[in-house]
Amino acid sequence: MGNWLGSGNTDSYNYLFRMWRRWFVVILLLVFPFFFIGGADYYDPRSVKEFWNLGHLFFFAMFALVLDSYWWAQNRSIFFRILFTFFILLFVGVGIELIQLNITSRSCSLSDVVRDLSGGAIVLFWKASRRQPPLQAILSGFLLIIIVSYNFAPLLLALTDEYRSYKAFPLLAGFECEAEFRRWTSGPGVGFHRVSAPRLQGGYSGQITLTTDKYSGVSLDHFPRDWSGKRGLAFSVFNPGRQIVLHYRVHDSQHNVTEQRFTDRYNGKTVLEHGWNEIIIPMADIINGLKGRKMDITKISGFGIFVMNQNERRILFLDNVRLL
C-alpha cells in the first residue's frame, strides 16, 4: 500500500501532471462560473440536461487531480490525501448548491453533490488501480466501473428513449414501454402507470388517477418538437365512470419564456362519455388558438390534459397519442 495513489519521483504521470497543473487550474477557474450561469433549459431534451449535469463529474474529477497533486507535492500521507480531498470536494460541492438556492434560474440538488464526489472517487480509484497489488487493483477497478456506470446511465437512458421517441413519431405515446413515462410529468398526488386493459392499440394504455385539486392531470414534456406538415393532434381516453369534462392544452417554446398566460396557448375541452372517446384537434385550431400571435408548430414544447374541481378521485385511461 505504500505506493498507492502514485508516489515516487519516477512516476511519469505525476511528472507530466506537474507540467500541466497550471493549465488545469486555469480551466477550473474558467469553468466554475457555469455552475451559476447558462446551462440546459427546462424544455431541452433530457440528453442535453444529463450531459450538462455530467459537468459536475468532470469538473470535480479535475479538481481532485489538482488537489491530490498538491497533497502529493507536500508529502502528505495516503490517509490525509484521501480524507482531505473528499472533505474539500464535499465542502465546495455543498457550497455551490447553497449558493444556487438564492439564484432564480437554479435549484439545489443532492444528485449534483453525488456527482461531485463521484468525480473525486473516479480519480482516486483510477490512481489506486495503477499502484495497488493485483487483487486490490481489480477491486478498485471494479468500483471505478460501478461509479462511472452509475453516473453515465441517465444519459444513456435518455438517449435511448429519445431515439425510440423519434423512431415512433408521429406516435407521441403508446405506453408500450415503461420508459415512456419519463416523458411525462404528473400533477401532485396524480398516479400514472401503464395497464394492459382497457387499451386501444398495442398491449398497454396509461392509467391516470386524478385528484380533487383545482387542476389535476398529466403533461407530455419530451417528444419531437416539430409538428409542421401534420394535420392535427389526436388521442383517445377511456372513461370508466360517469361524464367528466376533460381539458387539454398545447404550447410552444415562446410560451415558456413569457408569463405563460392562458391566452398564449391552445386550450380545449371535451365532455367524456362512458367508454372510449377519441379527441381530434385540427392543427389549424392549434396554430390559431392563441391571442395576439400564432403558435410556432416547429417548436411545440408541451401537451397536457387535466380535470378541474372534482369532488372525488377519478380514473381515466389514455392511449394512442399521435399526430395525424
Secondary structure, 3 states (H helix, E strand, C coil): CCCCCCCCCCCHHHHHHHHHHHHHHHHHHHHHHHHCCCCCCCCCCHHHHHHHHHHHHHHHHHHHHHHHHHHHHCCCCHHHHHHHHHHHHHHHHHHHHHHHCCCCCCCCCHHHHHHHHHHHHHHHHHHHHHHCCHHHHHHHHHHHHHHHHHHHHHHHHHHHHHHHHHHHCCEEECCCCHHHHHHEEECCCCEEEEECCCCCCCCCEEEEEECCCCEEEEEECCCCCCCCCCCEEEEEEEECCCCEEEEEEEEEHHHHCCCCCHHHCEEEEEEECCEEEEEEEEHHHHHCCCCCCCCCCCCEEEEEEEEECCCCCEEEEEEEEEEC
